[in-house]
């Protein structure tokens, strides 16, 4: 039997990344940039669908890829309704929810739409894998302390799940047989309690919960935020951006480039060092909280994402949490490979595609 050929599509706000895999082997990867001028004529992100599809097909043609040889197309999952982890076949209901932006407008909403539009004429399946709305939380974890507000599961599910599987393999176990605390350290930070293959608790990495991050404010004192909201100094959009986009490191230090922060610290900037250490301190506290959620039964702590490349930052976290369990480092995030592997597990019959 020949190898499965998998086209991966990952739409971002100013680019569309595509990759071709033969089984788990990457054949090529390309990021197609989109200028502001190209995108300016579209009122909504979903309106960019035809434009991005044409660009993808043109690029594949230029790279001599015969789309008739594809086994499936897999796209980045968007802001759908909350669903369990897994690989999902794109269906009519999913397409409708992606088009209307059920939980918000985001470039990732185009992933399933683009995958389906290319796959359907070829008679092959289109998939999405582990979108940010993966929800496997315990019911007890949903209670916030205010009945009007329910804790939500919004996190870096794709990378957390992929790195948790990698860590389980390196431990000589299956993902469904281990307990892990996984910390994704990127522009946003999410820390999840992975118990026997399910993320039973995790901080909402987008809307203001958990550690502060390079671009996000994290958990804040609720009454102080309420006073800011009613002060008349901020519009709702301005306050939202202070929580996600202009909070955290960028609010304190004026940059979201962690290499710049590292450089400042090396040059003796004590404020930069204190703020950066405080972020590591909060990450460590969140790891401890997730360990407690699993009764302290933790086989390993997994640190991943772009910041996992910073040995100094990781060492600050490790010195506070290494008493809990072994710390395993998986720097960066490879969303394209994670998407391809999710589709491959279904194509090989190792996993059943889920219905949305």
N, C-alpha and C positions, 0 to 999 in steps of 0.2 A: 504493500500500500504506500502511495506517495505521501509527501509531507503536506500538511494543511497550510494553505496560504491565507494569511490573516491581514486585512487592511485595518489599521488603527487610526482613528480620527479624534483629535483633542483640541477643540476650539477654545482659544483664549480671547481676551478683550481686543488685542491688536494683532493677533496672529492665529493661524491654524496649523497645528502640528500634525503631520501624518507619518506613518511608519508602515513598513511591510515586514511581516514575520513569516518564516517558514518553520512551523512548529514553534519552538522556543527561541529560534535563532533569528536575530534581526538582520534583514537584508539591507535595508536603508532606513534613514530617518531624515525628515526635512521639516523645517519651520518656515512657513510661508507668511511673510509679514504683510499687514494691511495698513495702508496709510490713513491718516485722519480724513483726508480728502475722499478716499474710496468709501469710507464708512459713514461720512457726514450726511449723505442723502437718505439714510435709513432712519426712520423715527424710532423703531424698536429693534433690538438685537435679533429677534426672530425673523425680521424682514430681510436680514442679510443671507438667508438660507440659500437662495438661488445663486447669488454672487459667489458665496464660499464653495458651493458644490461645483460650479464651473471652474473655479481656480484649482480645486482638488483634481478634477478629471483632466484638466490641461497639464497639470504637473505630472500626473501619472503617465500621461501620453508622452511627455518629454523624457521621462525616465524609462521608456519602453516597457511599461508594465501593462500587460494584457489583462484587463479587469475580468475577462471571462475565465481566467484561471483561478480567481479568488474562491476560497471556501466559505468565507463569511466576512462581514464588516462589523467592527466593534467601535462604539463611540463613547466618549466621556458622558457619564450620567449627570443629569441636571437636578434642578430643584423640584423634584416630584413630591408626592405625598410620602410620608415615612414608610419605609419598607425594610424587611429583614435583609441581611447581607446575601450576596450571591450574584450570579450572572443571569440577566433578564433578557428575554426575547422582546424586541421592540414590537408593540402591538398598537392597535387603534387608540385605545384609552391612553396609553403612554404618550403617543404623539399629540393627542388633544391637550393633555396636561402640560406638556412641554411648550406647546404653542401659546397657551394662555398664560404661562408663567405661574403655575399654581401656588408656589411659595416664593415667587419673586422672579425678577428678570436677571439672567446671568448668561454669559457666553456658553457655558457648559450645557445649557438647555438645547443648543444646536447639535450636540453630539449625537443623540439618538435620532434626530430628524435627518441629519446628513447621512448617517449610517444606513438608515432605512431607504432613503432616496436612491442610494447607489446599489444597495443589495437587492431591492425588490425587482427591478427589471431583469436582474441576473438569476432570479429564482433561488437565491441563497439567503441564509438567515442574517438578521442584524441584531446585535446585542448591545447592552450597556452592562457595566460591572461596578458594583459597590459605589453608588453615588454618595454625595455628602449627607444625604438624608437617611442613610442606613440607621435603623432603630431596632436594637435588641435589648433595650434597657429593662432592668427589673422594675416592676411597678413601684416598689418602695423608693426607687431612685428618682421617680418622676415628681414626687411631692416636694414643693419648694419652700413652704412656710407661709404662703399666701394662696388661698384657693383659686384666686383669679389668674394666677400665673403657674403654668406647668413647666417643669424642667424638660428641655428638648434635647434630642440627639442630633446635633449638627457638628460634624467633625471631618477630619481627613481620612475618611473610611478606606478609600482605595489604597493609599500608601500604608496606613496602619495595618490593614488586613494582609497586604502583600509581605510586609516586613515581619509580621507576627508568624506567618507561614514559614518564612525563611529561617527565623529564629528557632521555631519548633523543629524544622529539619536539622538544623545545626545541633540541636539538643538530642537528636536521634529519636524524636517523638513526632506524633501527629499533632496538628494544630488543635484538633478536637480533644486532645488528651492533656493539654497544658494550661496553666494559669500564668498570664503575662500582664505586666503593666507596660503599655506602649506610649512613649512620649514623642509626638511629632513636633519638631521644632522648626518652624518656618516663619513666614510673614505673620501667620497666626499660629498659636500653640494649642494642641489638643492632647490630653492625657486620658487614655482609655484603660478600663479594667477588662481584659480579655479572659473570660472564664470558660474553659472547655469549648472553645470555638465561637463564643458569642461575646459582644462588647456590652457587658451588663451595666456599665456606668461610664460616663464620659462628660467632660465639660463642654458646654456650647461654645465652640471656638470662634463663633462669628459675632454673637450678640452681647458679649460682656459677661463672661463667666470664666473662672479659672485664672491661670497666670497671665500677667500682661505679656505682650509680645512685641516684636519690632514695630508693628503697625496697629496693635489693638490694646485697648485699655484693660482688658480682663475684668475680674470682679471688683466692683467699687462699692462704696458705702451708699446704700440706696437713697437715704434721705438727702445726702449731699447732691446726688444726681437729680433728684426731684426738685431741689431748690434751684439748681442750674436751669432745669427745664422751664420753670415758671419765672425766671428772673427777667425775661424779656430780652436778654442779651444774645440769645441764640435761636435760630430757626430750627424746626425739627430736623431738617437735613444737615445743618451744621453740627447739631448735637450727635446725630447718628455717626457722622464722620469722625467726631472726637472719640467715639467709642470704637469704631472699626474703620481704619484707614489713616487716621491722624493721631491715634492714641499710642500709648506705650513708649518705646524707645524714641520714635520720631518726635513725640511730644516733649520729651525731656531733653533730647540731644540734637534735634533738628535734622536727623538723618535716619533712613531705614537701611542704610548700607552697613552691615555688621563689620565689614573689612575696615571701614572708616572708624568705627568705634574701637576696634582692636588697635588701629594705628594710634588713636588718641591715648588709649591706655598705655601703650608702649612708650609714648612721649611724656607720660607722667600726669595725664588728666585724671584727677581724683574723682571728679563728679561722674565722668564717663565710667570709671571703674565701679563706683558705688551703684549706679543705676544698672549696669550690666550684671553685677553680682546679685542685685536684688531680683532680677529676672530669673537667674539660676536658682536663687533661694525659693522663689514662688513655684518654679517647676518642681523642685525637690519636695516641697510641701504637698503639691498636688499628687505626685507619685506616692507619697506616704498615705494620702487619703484614699487613693485607689487600692493600695495594698490592704488597708483596713476594711474597705468594702468587700474584699474577698477573704476576710477572716485571717489575713496575714499569710494565706496559702499562695505564695508566689514562686514560680519556678525560675523566672528571670525578669529583669527590667530591660526593655528594648528602647534605645534612643535612636531616632531617625530624623530625617529632614535635613535641610541645608545647614542648619546650625550645628548638626552633629559632626560637621567637619572641623569645628573650632575646638581644638583639644583643651584649651584653657577653660572655656565655658563648660564643656562636658565634665572636666575634672571638678569644677565647683559643684555640679549636680551630684556626681559620684560620691564625693566625700560626705555628703549628707544622706545618701540612700543605699550605699553599698552594704550596709548592715542588714537590709531587707532581703536581698537576693543578688545573684550574679548579674552584672550589668553588661549588656551586649550592644555594640555600636554598629549601626547600619547607616552610614552617611548618605545624604541626598535623598532624592525620591525619583523613582523611575516609573512614572505613571503609564508611559506607553507600554512598557513590558508587563506591568501589572494588568493592564487592559487585555493585552494579547494572551497572557496566561489564563485569565478568567474565561476567555472564549475557548482557548485550547482545552481546558478541563471539560467543557461541555462537548466539544467536537470529538474528544477521545472517549467520551462516555464515563469519565471519572465523576462527573457531576451532572445533575439534571438542570436544564434551563428552567428558570422560574417564570411564572406568568404574573404580569403586573395587573 
